[in-house]
């Protein structure tokens, strides 16, 4: 009997995951320290489960939303997460027509974004369509809905995303100022029109093999990026004359419609790295334009929020306490200090930092940073 193609694909997937740890154990992207190595294996387990959820177990014929990132699950920390948003994912077939619906709960904002798949399993490089909560009015039962499909259904004039031939996945985002107490959106998805296509499970040998190879490609794209290499403190001169080092935030930028991965086209991002010795604190001062929501998160080198079960790893526009002039001071150190906006690295000596602003009226100013002795770090608002 000829061995099934799915057997070959399964062995390809497991063989690759058996070697992915070399990304962080040796070579140019080797991490430093026992904690960073341990987090690498946490990330490997996360990615194996996630890629199977998003490929092998995803079904565009009988779709459902699965959590890809949450404020709380330790097995869903990856890819630039944050600590105040639920992300969920469903696969779509661009030939079929779908209805997505839900109730807002206590969200500060929520959205539905459709991304493309340029090659099987490859990360998106384009946003197909995007709807925010403001685009989807509530009905008499307090629920919103939208339709996604290759063409707008006859007689339907509500919120709609046209699915291009390369449309592949939906990401929902559900942001909360206080996720520890807020009710999340209860997302639902159903097929309105199968367009005459088969309505049966895709459990053929070829379908399983394709799904496993898609899972592998997704993971390969992830490990082409991580672990992120942290710069030393030696200044690097930029083209505009600025000097960028660790313990700085790069100038914010707007994402736009093109993407690598799952960025938001209406978001502004500001990224940086931290490297702190015991007894040091990083003081960040930021001025925020009018925006629907913003947040700041500390990540490890695998772009995962730092140990959220042991204290916060980020703050947002609802929890940050501003200074009298409207600026926000954030104090980052390896121990938790007394400032209202203090965040501990949980003794991580180095890692990454991320600012995000959504629907900002203006491009945010570059935050200023300073490394000071812990004894000189601010304890109060200014």
C-alpha positions as CSV (number, residue, x, y, z in Angstrom):
1,X,0.0,0.0,0.0
2,X,1.3,3.4,-0.9
3,X,2.0,5.6,2.1
4,X,-0.5,8.4,2.4
5,X,0.7,11.9,1.6
6,X,-0.6,13.1,5.0
7,X,2.0,10.8,6.6
8,X,4.8,12.6,4.8
9,X,3.3,16.0,5.6
10,X,3.0,15.0,9.3
11,X,6.7,13.9,9.5
12,X,7.7,17.1,7.7
13,X,5.9,19.2,10.4
14,X,7.3,17.3,13.4
15,X,10.8,17.3,11.9
16,X,10.7,21.0,11.5
17,X,9.5,21.6,15.0
18,X,12.2,19.3,16.3
19,X,14.7,21.7,14.7
20,X,13.1,25.1,15.3
21,X,14.8,25.4,18.8
22,X,18.1,25.9,17.0
23,X,16.7,29.3,16.1
24,X,17.1,30.4,19.7
25,X,19.8,28.0,20.9
26,X,22.6,28.8,18.5
27,X,23.6,30.9,15.5
28,X,23.0,34.6,14.9
29,X,19.6,34.7,16.8
30,X,20.7,32.8,19.9
31,X,19.1,34.2,23.0
32,X,20.9,34.9,26.3
33,X,20.1,33.3,29.6
34,X,18.0,30.4,31.0
35,X,14.7,32.3,31.1
36,X,14.9,33.3,27.4
37,X,15.6,29.6,26.4
38,X,12.7,28.4,28.6
39,X,10.4,30.9,26.9
40,X,11.6,29.6,23.5
41,X,10.1,26.2,24.3
42,X,6.9,27.7,25.6
43,X,6.7,29.5,22.3
44,X,7.4,26.3,20.3
45,X,4.5,24.6,22.1
46,X,2.2,27.6,21.5
47,X,3.1,27.7,17.8
48,X,2.5,24.0,17.3
49,X,-1.0,24.1,18.8
50,X,-1.8,27.4,17.1
51,X,-0.8,26.4,13.6
52,X,-2.9,23.2,13.9
53,X,-5.9,25.2,15.1
54,X,-5.6,27.7,12.3
55,X,-5.1,25.1,9.5
56,X,-5.9,21.4,10.3
57,X,-8.9,22.2,12.6
58,X,-10.1,25.3,10.7
59,X,-13.0,24.6,8.4
60,X,-14.5,27.2,6.0
61,X,-17.5,24.9,5.3
62,X,-18.5,24.7,9.0
63,X,-16.6,27.7,10.4
64,X,-16.1,28.7,14.0
65,X,-14.0,31.3,15.8
66,X,-11.1,30.0,17.8
67,X,-9.0,32.2,20.2
68,X,-5.6,33.0,18.9
69,X,-4.7,35.6,21.5
70,X,-6.3,36.5,24.8
71,X,-5.5,38.6,27.8
72,X,-5.2,35.6,30.0
73,X,-4.3,32.3,28.3
74,X,-0.5,31.5,28.7
75,X,-0.7,29.2,25.7
76,X,-1.9,32.1,23.5
77,X,1.0,34.5,23.9
78,X,2.8,35.1,20.6
79,X,3.3,37.3,17.6
80,X,3.1,40.7,19.2
81,X,0.2,40.2,21.6
82,X,-1.1,42.6,24.2
83,X,-2.8,42.2,27.5
84,X,-6.2,43.8,26.8
85,X,-7.5,42.3,23.6
86,X,-9.2,39.1,22.5
87,X,-8.3,37.9,19.0
88,X,-10.2,35.2,17.3
89,X,-9.8,33.5,13.9
90,X,-11.9,31.7,11.4
91,X,-11.0,30.4,8.0
92,X,-13.2,31.3,4.9
93,X,-13.6,30.1,1.4
94,X,-13.8,33.2,-0.8
95,X,-16.4,31.5,-3.0
96,X,-18.9,31.2,-0.1
97,X,-20.9,33.9,1.7
98,X,-20.8,34.3,5.5
99,X,-22.5,36.2,8.2
100,X,-20.5,37.4,11.3
101,X,-22.4,38.7,14.3
102,X,-22.1,39.3,18.0
103,X,-23.0,41.5,21.0
104,X,-20.5,44.2,22.1
105,X,-20.2,43.3,25.8
106,X,-17.9,45.8,27.5
107,X,-15.5,46.4,24.7
108,X,-13.8,49.7,24.1
109,X,-13.7,48.9,20.4
110,X,-14.0,45.8,18.2
111,X,-13.4,45.0,14.6
112,X,-13.6,42.3,11.8
113,X,-10.6,42.1,9.4
114,X,-10.2,39.8,6.5
115,X,-6.7,38.9,5.3
116,X,-5.3,37.2,2.2
117,X,-3.1,34.2,1.9
118,X,-0.5,34.7,-0.8
119,X,0.6,31.1,-0.7
120,X,-0.7,28.1,1.3
121,X,0.0,28.7,4.9
122,X,2.0,32.0,4.2
123,X,1.4,35.0,6.4
124,X,-0.9,37.6,4.9
125,X,0.6,40.5,3.0
126,X,-2.6,42.4,2.3
127,X,-5.8,43.5,4.2
128,X,-8.8,42.4,2.1
129,X,-11.4,44.3,4.2
130,X,-12.0,45.8,7.6
131,X,-15.1,46.8,9.5
132,X,-15.1,48.5,12.9
133,X,-17.8,48.5,15.5
134,X,-18.8,52.0,14.3
135,X,-19.5,50.4,10.8
136,X,-21.9,47.8,12.2
137,X,-25.0,49.3,13.9
138,X,-26.8,47.4,16.6
139,X,-30.2,45.9,16.0
140,X,-33.1,45.9,18.4
141,X,-31.6,43.0,20.3
142,X,-28.3,44.8,20.9
143,X,-26.4,42.8,18.3
144,X,-24.3,43.7,15.3
145,X,-23.7,41.8,12.1
146,X,-22.0,42.0,8.7
147,X,-21.8,39.9,5.6
148,X,-18.7,38.7,3.8
149,X,-18.7,37.1,0.3
150,X,-17.6,37.3,-3.3
151,X,-20.5,39.7,-4.1
152,X,-23.0,41.6,-2.1
153,X,-26.2,39.5,-1.7
154,X,-29.2,40.8,-3.6
155,X,-31.3,43.1,-1.4
156,X,-28.7,43.4,1.4
157,X,-27.4,46.9,2.1
158,X,-25.7,46.4,5.4
159,X,-22.0,46.2,6.4
160,X,-20.2,44.1,3.8
161,X,-16.7,42.9,3.0
162,X,-16.0,41.7,-0.6
163,X,-13.9,38.5,-0.5
164,X,-11.2,38.6,-3.1
165,X,-10.0,35.2,-4.6
166,X,-7.1,35.1,-2.2
167,X,-9.1,35.9,0.9
168,X,-8.4,33.3,3.5
169,X,-8.9,34.2,7.2
170,X,-10.9,36.5,9.5
171,X,-9.4,38.1,12.6
172,X,-11.7,39.6,15.1
173,X,-10.3,42.0,17.7
174,X,-12.1,42.9,21.0
175,X,-10.2,45.6,23.0
176,X,-11.0,46.2,26.7
177,X,-9.8,48.9,29.1
178,X,-10.4,46.4,32.0
179,X,-10.4,42.9,30.6
180,X,-10.3,41.4,34.1
181,X,-13.9,42.5,34.6
182,X,-15.3,43.2,31.1
183,X,-17.5,41.0,29.1
184,X,-16.0,40.0,25.7
185,X,-17.8,40.0,22.4
186,X,-19.6,36.7,21.7
187,X,-18.6,36.3,18.1
188,X,-20.6,34.0,15.8
189,X,-20.1,33.0,12.2
190,X,-22.3,31.1,9.8
191,X,-22.5,30.3,6.1
192,X,-25.3,32.1,4.2
193,X,-24.6,30.6,0.8
194,X,-22.3,27.7,-0.2
195,X,-22.5,28.7,-3.9
196,X,-23.3,25.1,-4.9
197,X,-20.0,23.8,-3.4
198,X,-19.8,20.6,-1.4
199,X,-21.0,20.7,2.1
200,X,-19.0,17.9,3.8
201,X,-15.8,17.6,6.0
202,X,-12.5,18.0,4.2
203,X,-10.9,14.8,5.6
204,X,-9.3,13.4,2.5
205,X,-5.6,12.5,2.4
206,X,-4.9,15.4,0.2
207,X,-6.8,17.9,2.4
208,X,-5.0,16.8,5.6
209,X,-1.6,16.9,3.9
210,X,-2.3,20.4,2.6
211,X,-3.4,21.5,6.1
212,X,-0.3,20.1,7.7
213,X,1.9,21.8,5.2
214,X,0.1,25.1,5.7
215,X,0.7,24.8,9.4
216,X,4.4,24.3,8.7
217,X,4.6,27.2,6.4
218,X,2.9,29.5,8.9
219,X,5.4,28.4,11.6
220,X,8.3,28.9,9.2
221,X,7.2,32.5,8.6
222,X,7.0,33.0,12.3
223,X,10.5,31.7,13.0
224,X,11.9,33.7,10.2
225,X,11.1,36.7,12.4
226,X,11.7,35.4,16.0
227,X,13.4,35.5,18.2
228,X,14.0,39.2,17.7
229,X,17.6,40.2,18.2
230,X,18.1,43.0,20.7
231,X,20.6,45.7,20.0
232,X,23.3,46.6,22.4
233,X,23.4,50.0,23.9
234,X,25.8,51.4,21.3
235,X,24.0,54.1,19.4
236,X,23.0,53.4,15.8
237,X,22.9,56.4,13.5
238,X,19.7,56.7,11.5
239,X,19.3,58.4,8.1
240,X,17.6,61.4,9.7
241,X,20.4,62.0,12.1
242,X,18.7,60.4,15.1
243,X,20.5,57.8,17.2
244,X,18.6,54.7,18.1
245,X,19.7,52.4,20.9
246,X,18.2,49.9,23.2
247,X,15.9,51.6,25.8
248,X,14.4,53.8,23.1
249,X,11.1,53.8,21.2
250,X,11.4,54.2,17.4
251,X,9.4,57.0,15.7
252,X,5.8,55.8,15.4
253,X,4.4,54.9,11.9
254,X,1.1,54.1,10.3
255,X,0.6,50.5,9.2
256,X,-1.5,51.1,6.0
257,X,-3.2,48.4,3.9
258,X,-0.1,46.4,3.2
259,X,0.9,44.1,6.0
260,X,3.2,41.3,7.0
261,X,1.2,39.2,9.4
262,X,-1.8,40.6,11.1
263,X,-1.2,44.3,11.6
264,X,-4.1,46.7,11.6
265,X,-4.2,49.2,8.7
266,X,-5.7,52.0,10.8
267,X,-3.2,51.6,13.6
268,X,0.0,53.5,14.4
269,X,2.9,51.5,15.9
270,X,6.0,52.4,17.9
271,X,8.4,49.7,18.8
272,X,11.6,49.5,20.9
273,X,13.7,47.3,23.1
274,X,14.7,47.4,26.8
275,X,17.9,46.2,28.5
276,X,18.0,46.9,32.2
277,X,20.5,46.0,34.9
278,X,19.4,45.5,38.5
279,X,18.8,48.8,40.1
280,X,18.0,50.6,36.8
281,X,14.6,52.0,35.6
282,X,13.5,53.1,32.2
283,X,11.3,56.2,32.3
284,X,9.2,56.7,29.2
285,X,7.2,59.9,28.6
286,X,4.6,59.9,25.8
287,X,2.1,62.4,24.5
288,X,-0.9,60.8,22.9
289,X,-3.1,62.3,20.1
290,X,-6.8,61.8,20.3
291,X,-7.4,58.1,19.5
292,X,-10.1,55.5,20.1
293,X,-7.7,53.3,22.1
294,X,-4.0,53.0,22.8
295,X,-1.9,50.6,24.7
296,X,1.7,49.8,25.7
297,X,3.0,46.3,26.2
298,X,6.3,44.6,27.3
299,X,7.3,41.5,25.3
300,X,10.0,38.9,25.5
301,X,12.1,38.2,22.4
302,X,9.3,35.9,21.0
303,X,6.9,38.9,21.0
304,X,4.9,37.4,23.9
305,X,3.6,39.6,26.8
306,X,5.7,39.1,29.9
307,X,4.3,36.6,32.5
308,X,0.8,38.2,32.8
309,X,-0.2,35.9,35.7
310,X,2.4,37.6,37.8
311,X,1.4,41.2,37.4
312,X,0.5,43.5,34.4
313,X,2.7,43.6,31.4
314,X,1.0,46.6,29.8
315,X,-1.3,49.6,30.3
316,X,-3.8,51.2,28.0
317,X,-5.7,54.5,27.5
318,X,-8.2,53.5,30.2
319,X,-5.7,52.4,32.9
320,X,-2.9,54.9,32.4
321,X,-2.9,57.8,34.7
322,X,-1.8,61.0,32.9
323,X,0.4,63.9,34.3
324,X,-1.1,67.3,34.7
325,X,0.1,68.4,31.3
326,X,-1.6,65.4,29.6
327,X,1.5,63.4,29.0
328,X,1.9,59.9,30.3
329,X,4.9,58.7,32.2
330,X,5.6,54.9,32.3
331,X,8.3,53.5,34.6
332,X,9.7,50.1,33.6
333,X,12.1,48.2,35.9
334,X,13.0,44.7,36.8
335,X,11.1,45.1,40.0
336,X,7.7,46.8,40.4
337,X,8.1,50.4,41.6
338,X,5.6,52.7,43.2
339,X,4.6,54.9,40.2
340,X,0.9,54.6,39.1
341,X,2.1,53.6,35.7
342,X,4.9,51.3,36.8
343,X,5.4,48.0,35.0
344,X,7.8,45.3,36.1
345,X,9.8,43.1,33.6
346,X,9.5,40.3,36.2
347,X,13.3,40.4,36.3
348,X,13.7,39.9,32.6
349,X,17.0,41.7,31.8
350,X,16.0,42.5,28.2
351,X,13.0,42.4,26.0
352,X,10.8,44.4,23.6
353,X,8.3,47.3,23.9
354,X,5.3,48.1,21.8
355,X,3.0,51.2,21.6
356,X,-0.2,50.9,19.5
357,X,-2.7,53.7,18.7
358,X,-6.0,53.0,16.9
359,X,-7.8,55.7,14.9
360,X,-5.3,58.3,16.0
361,X,-6.2,61.8,14.6
362,X,-2.5,62.5,14.2
363,X,0.7,60.5,14.0
364,X,1.9,60.2,17.6
365,X,5.1,62.0,18.7
366,X,8.1,59.8,19.4
367,X,8.1,58.9,23.1
368,X,11.2,60.1,25.1
369,X,13.1,57.7,27.3
370,X,15.8,57.8,29.9
371,X,17.6,55.2,32.0
372,X,18.0,56.3,35.6
373,X,18.9,54.6,38.9
374,X,15.8,53.1,40.6
375,X,16.3,55.5,43.5
376,X,15.8,58.4,41.1
377,X,12.8,57.1,39.2
378,X,9.6,59.1,39.6
379,X,7.2,57.8,42.2
380,X,4.4,60.3,41.6
381,X,2.7,62.0,38.7
382,X,4.1,65.3,37.5
